[in-house]
Amino acid sequence: MAESYRFPKRMRLSGRKAFARVFGGRHSAGNRYLVVYAMPNELPYARLGLSVGRRCGKAVQRVRLKRLLREAFRLERPNLPAGFDFVCVPRPGQAPTLDQCRRNLSNLFRQAADRAQG
């Protein structure tokens, strides 16, 4: 059976406490486009949270960036480490393409997960 590429609500990180827990863990990895924070979550799947600040552009640009990151997460999910909550914080500057987002997420999620495990 083929792997499902859906992105249901249970895979989304929401709520102030959930974000504070991930940021408080201080396990991160970054590059020129993105910073990713990770924290183990005791679940059999990864969850994604996004924090896109006003420095990344006007509302239209921020929403587009969020959509791009969600799509990259959805497509790369089978290759990402399970059992972690991830928060992505894009850096201001030129927005990456979908291919760049996919490569960045894959690499940064692994690095952040390795740092969170020990």
N, C-alpha and C positions, 0 to 999 in steps of 0.2 A: 504494500500500500504506500502511496506517495506521502511525503511529509507535508503536513498542513502549514501553509504560510499565512494563516489568519493572525490578526492582532487583537484578541479579545480584551475586555476591560480588566480581567484578572492579571494581565501581563503589564498593566500600567501602574506606575507608582503614583499615588496621590495622597494628599494630606500633608500638612505641615510637619507632623511628627515623623512620618516616614522619610521625608527629605532631610530633616534635622538628624535623624539617626545615620543616614548614609554620609552626610557631610561631616558629622561628628567623628566618624571612623577614620577620616583623614587618609584613606588609601586611594591614591589617585595616579593617573597617568595622563600625559598630555603631549600635544604637538602644536603646530602653528594654527590649526583650525579648531581644536577642541580639547577640553579637559574632561576626563571621565573619572567619576568617583565610584567606588564599589564597596559593598558590604554584604556578607553572607546573609541569606534570608530563610534558610531551613525549608525551602519549597523546591519541588522538582523542576522548576523552570525559572528563567531570568525575567526580571521586571525592569521596565524603562521609565525613567523620569527625565523631564526636560526643564531646564532653567535658562531661558533666553532673555537676557537683559536688554534694556533700551539702547545700550551702546552698540548693539548689533544692527541697528537701523530702525526705520519707522515700522509701524504695525504690519504692513503688508510684507516687508522683508523678513520680519521675525516669524510670522506665520508660515511663510514659505520655507524658512530654515527648519522650523519644527516639523513640517510635513516631510521634508527631505530626510531628516534624521529618523523619523518614525518609519518611513519606507525602507531606509537602509537597515534599520533594526529588524523589520519584518522579514526582509529578504535574507539577512545574515543569521537569523535566529538559530537555525540548525547547527551552525558552526560556532556559536558563542557558548561560553561556559554557563552551565545551568546552576541554579541555587544561589544566585546573587541578585541584589538590587543595584541597578546602575543609574547614576544621574549624569547626564551630558550637559556641559556648559560650553556653548560655542564661544569662540573668541571673536572680537570685532575684526572686521576686515572683509576681504573678498569672500563671498559664499562659495563653498566647495560644490563640485558636481556630485551626482548620485554615486558614480564610481569611486570618487575620492572618499565620500562619506562611508561607503561600504568597506573600503580598505582600512580607513581610519578606525571605524568602530571595531572591526575584527581585531586589529592589532592592539588598540588601546584597552578594549574590554579584557583581553587576555592578560595584558600587563597589570591592569588594576586588580583583576581577580587574583593573580599570583601574589601581589603585594598584600592583599587582604587576607590571604590564607596563611601567610607567615613569612 
